[in-house]
């Protein structure tokens, strides 16, 4: 998987790549030559994106912009093979994380910034793979998946 990043240091980029690959395997979506964009932004940037794309004029922690119309219950990445670019790359989507909000949430939840950013990255990736948390049963599925993926890397709540 290729990850296009902005304003993210190499250590986090490597961690996110491992987390995203595990997420793809766990959800049955692994394929060769996938790509994803991820970047950290300031509060004013994520608020503007939230207003523009969701019509919600407030700061949030993470936004996802899926490029494929995946419904985790019915479709997988393999169903979109025809959408690869001329280089053979299949672009999954973009994830935007507000670093300032992540720092506050890490303090509030009494765990490390690494844990919070890892959770938000996996959460964003799951959205790109068609998961959502509109209904409580789907939220339980999504949250359990995210926690299990993080536990594979020994990234726990409270760490």
N, C-alpha and C positions, 0 to 999 in steps of 0.2 A: 504494500500500500504506500502510495506517495502522499505526503502531507505537505500542503502549501501553508506556510505560516507567516504571520506578521506580528512583530513585537513579542515573540516567544523565544526564550533562551533554549539552547540545545538540549539541556537536561529535561525540560518539560516536553520538548518535541519528541525525544526518544521515549519518554514515558507514555505520552499520548499515542504514539505509533503502536506500542505494545498493547495498550488498553483497547485501541480500535481493532487491532487484529484479533484479540481475544473476543471482543464483542461480535465481530463478524462470524467467528467460529461458533460461538455459543448460540447465536441466533440462526444458524444455518445459512448465512449469507456470504461465506468466504468465496472469493473469486480472485483471479489474478488481475493485476494491472488496474487496481482501483485507486481513486484519488479523492482527497477531501481537503477543504480549506479550514483553517482555524486561526483566530486571532483574538488578542486581548484588546479591549477598548476602555475608554473612560466612561463615566456615568452619562455625560451629555450625549455621547455617541450612541450608547445602547438605548437611551430614552428616545432619541430621534428615530432609530431603527424600529423600536417597539411601536412608536406612534405611526410611522409610515406603513409598516407591514401588518400590524395587528390592531391599529386604531386604539391603542392603549398608551396614554400619555404619562408614562411613569417609568422609572428605572427598574430594571430586572437583572437577574444574575446571568442568564444564558438565553440565547436565541439560536434556533436552528433553521436552516434554509435548505430543505431537501431538494435535490435535483431530480429525483426519481419518484414516481407516484407509487410507492410501495405501501401495501397494507399487510402488516406482519402476519395477519391471519390467513391471507390469501395469495400473496405474491412474495417473491424473493428477488435478490439482485440478479440471479441468473435469467429471470424473465425479461431483463432489459439489455441483453447482449447487443441488440441492434442499435443501441444508443451510444455506443463507443465512438470516441472521436477518431479522426484519421490516424492518430498514433496508437490506437488500440486501447486508450485509457477510458475508463468509465468513471465519470465524476459523480460522487455520491451526494455531495452537498457542502454547505458551509456552516461552521459553528462560530458564534461570537460570544465571548465571555467577558463580563465586566470584572476586571481585576479588583477594583475598589470594593464592590459588593462581595466578591469572594473572600476578601480579607476580613470584612465585618462578619460574614457568616461563619468563617472558620473560628473566629473569636467567640461568637455566640454559641456555636456547637461544641466549643472546647476541643477542637482538633486542629491539626496542622493545615497550613495553606495548601500544601501538597495534596492532602486528602480531599479538601474542598474542590480544588481545581480538577483532580482526577474524577471526582463524582460528577462535576458539571460537564466535563468532556464526555464521559460515558453517557450521561443523560442526553446530551446533545446528539451524540451518535445514534442512540436509540431512536430519537425523533427522526433522524435522517433515514432510519430503517423502518419507518412506519408505525412506531410505537407512540402512544399518547397516554395522557392521564386525565382525560375528560371525565370518564366514568371510573368509579372507585375500583371496580374489578380490574380494569386496565392499568390503573395506577399501581395496584398491588403487583401485577405482573412486571411492570416496568421497574419499580423500586427493587423488587427481589432480584431481578436480572442484574441491575446496576450493583447492588451490594455483593452478589456472588462473584461478579467479575472483579470487583475491587479486592475481595478476599483472596482471589487467586494470586494477587500481587502483595498480599499481607498489608493491604491498606484498609485500616479499620476505623470505625467511629471512635473518637476520643484520642486517636494517635496524633 
